[in-house]
Amino acid sequence: MKRPYPDGWCKTIEALFKERRKHSGQEIEWARAYEREQLKEKGARFPMSGEIYEAVHDVEVSCMTHWRAPFTGGKKVILPAGTKIKVEGHPLVPEPISVYTSPLDSERLEVIFVNQSDRESEQYAGYSISVKTAQLNSDFRLVPEQVT
């Protein structure tokens, strides 16, 4: 199978952003394809929309705040062990390298993760948790009886 990126390519999205330069859309796609291939080689399970995962220990994830404006905020947060998250996405890429999720106890965690001034803003439109597929495979367990 011919790879969708040039021979010798071995950069991830994270590695590209560490370069602190402007990247072409093609480079971003190559990095995604490279990461996807690396996940497949490691036997990773790719998440699907509606699945529920549970954190097996405290895990650092990205919390994204959404706004009724051309802006998205975010920061790293610690998702407590035992927290259940639902994979979102319509349509979801068949083999995503990361996914947006919503905690099942979203309201309780929103108070912890999102500043009160942000939550009270008329422009605030909620939050989500971004989790890499590699993290789902190592730091979470699939809760099959709760797939929705």
Long-range contacts (C-beta under 8 A, 24 or more apart in sequence): 3-33, 3-37, 4-29, 4-30, 4-33, 5-29, 5-30, 5-31, 5-33, 5-34, 6-30, 9-34, 10-34, 12-38, 13-97, 32-97, 35-97, 36-95, 36-97, 39-95, 39-97, 39-133, 39-134, 39-137, 40-95, 42-137, 44-133, 44-134, 44-137, 45-136, 45-137, 45-142, 46-94, 46-95, 46-96, 46-133, 47-87, 47-96, 47-99, 47-133, 47-136, 48-87, 48-92, 49-87, 49-88, 49-89, 49-90, 49-92, 50-86, 50-87, 50-147, 50-148, 51-86, 51-87, 51-142, 51-147, 52-84, 52-85, 52-86, 52-87, 52-104, 52-142, 52-143, 52-146, 52-147, 52-148, 53-84, 53-85, 53-87, 53-101, 53-131, 53-136, 53-140, 53-141, 53-142, 53-143, 54-82, 54-83, 54-84, 54-85, 54-140, 54-141, 54-143, 55-79, 55-80, 55-81, 55-82, 55-83, 55-84, 55-85, 55-139, 55-140, 56-81, 56-139, 56-140, 56-141, 57-81, 57-139, 59-135, 59-139, 59-140, 61-129, 61-130, 61-131, 61-135, 62-129, 62-130, 62-131, 63-113, 63-114, 63-127, 63-128, 63-129, 63-130, 64-100, 64-127, 64-128, 64-129, 64-130, 65-114, 65-118, 65-124, 65-126, 65-127, 66-124, 66-125, 66-126, 66-127, 66-128, 67-121, 67-123, 67-124, 67-125, 68-122, 68-123, 68-124, 68-125, 69-123, 73-118, 74-130, 77-112, 77-113, 77-129, 79-103, 79-109, 79-129, 83-109, 84-143, 84-146, 85-129, 85-131, 85-140, 86-148, 88-128, 96-133, 97-132, 97-133, 97-134, 98-130, 98-131, 98-132, 98-133, 99-130, 99-131, 99-133, 99-136, 100-128, 100-129, 100-130, 101-128, 101-129, 101-130, 101-131, 102-128, 102-129, 103-129
